[in-house]
């Protein structure tokens, strides 16, 4: 069974990135959160790094994300499969999301399939 807080975090993240609302995205993350995305060649640390990531790879490429599936990896971790389209074309990706006790995102390990 999927933790409802994990599903809510994934849904909120997808909605905020699809709206290109960087501030709304940042509100979903803890201040010291990390996004590790080998497809970009970078690790993005804290709100400054996450702001850069969203601005470059979502706003900058007009990325639209569509939820495909979610799988539990642990009590506060899930793998979300997503469909990305944008100026770069089309990709299927995965977001391994970890949340804290409040439901805020502490880490995302992202990659393309």
N, C-alpha and C positions, 0 to 999 in steps of 0.2 A: 504494500500500500504506500502511495506517495504521501510524504509529509505535505500538508496543505500550505505550510509556510514556504516550502521550496517551490511549489507550483505557483504560488502568488508572487514570489520573487522573480521567477522566470517570466511570468506574464507581464509583470510591471516593467521589467527590463526591456522586453520586446516592444511593449507599447511606447515606452519613453524613447527608445532608439528610433522607432518608426516615425515618431513625431519630431525627430531631430532636436529634442529638448535636452541639451547637455546638463543643465542644472537639475532637471528631474532625474536623469540617470545618476548623477552624483549623489543625490539624496538616498538612493537605494544601497549605497556602499558605505562601509565604515571608512574612517579617515585614513587608515593604514592598509586598506585593501590592495590587492594585487591582481592584475590581469596578465597572465603569461600566454602569449599567442605566437607560437613558432612560425605561423604562416606570414607574420609581419616581420619576424626576426627580432622582436623586442619583448621585454617585460615592462609593464607599465605600473609604477608604484604610486600609491596614494591618490588623492583627488586630482593633483596636478597631472599625473601620468594618465589617469583614466579620462580626464578632460581631453587630453591630447589624442588618446586612442579613439574616443567617440567622434571628436571633431574631424580627425583625419580619415578614419575608415568607415564611418557611418554617414556623417553629414557630407564630408568631402566626396564620397563615392555614391551618394544618394542611395545608400543601402536600404533595402526593405527586407525585413526578416519575417519569416513565417514559421510558427511552431509546428514541429512534426511529431515529436514524442518526448516523453520523460521517463527516466528509469532511476530508481533509488540506488545509490551507491553506499549510503550509510545514513545514520539518523539525521544528519544535517548536510548531506551531500547528495547531489543528483546529476545525472547526465541528461542534458537536453539536446536533442537533435533538431536542427533548424535548417531552413532553406533560405539562402541569401541570394538576392538579385540586386543589381545596381549597375553603375557605369562600367564595372569590371566584367560583367556577364552574369553567370550563374554558378553557385557552389552549394554543396551540402556541407554543413559544419556540425561540430559538437561543442557544447559548453558544459564543462564540469564545474558546477556551481556549489560553493560551500557558503552557508549562512551562519550567523551567530544566533544567540538565544532570542534576540529581538527581531530576527528575520532579515536583518541587513546582510548584504553580500560581503564576505571577507576575502574571497578568492574565486577567480575564474581561470580555469585552464581551458583555453580555446584552441581549436585546430580545425582544419578542413579534412574531410574524408577522402 
